Amino acid sequence: MINNKVFWGIVTAAAAGAVIGLLFAPDEGARTRKKIRKSADDWSHEALDSIESSKRKLVDAAKKIKQTANHITDEAKQKLDDVKS
């Protein structure tokens, strides 16, 4: 959880730094806006990729938890059957 917060903090700070840098750059307004738009587009793609990766990890973890729970349940049923016999 903390690693995720640190990651998003770094991403946000980097994005803010990039925008501030572009705003103070000695370019024309149209060129600066184009750079900001491209930078925002790049950051949004990176954020979506990160979200998709996190989603895949969560789905995998949920599958493993379900498998473990099923295994434990099966073992408990088997032990109960052994006790009954």
Buried (B, 14 or more C-beta within 10 A) or exposed (E): EEEEEEEEEEBEEEBEEBBEEBEEEEEEEEEBEEBBEEBEEEBEEEBEEBEEEEEEEEEEEEEEEEEEEEEEEEEEEEEEEEEEE
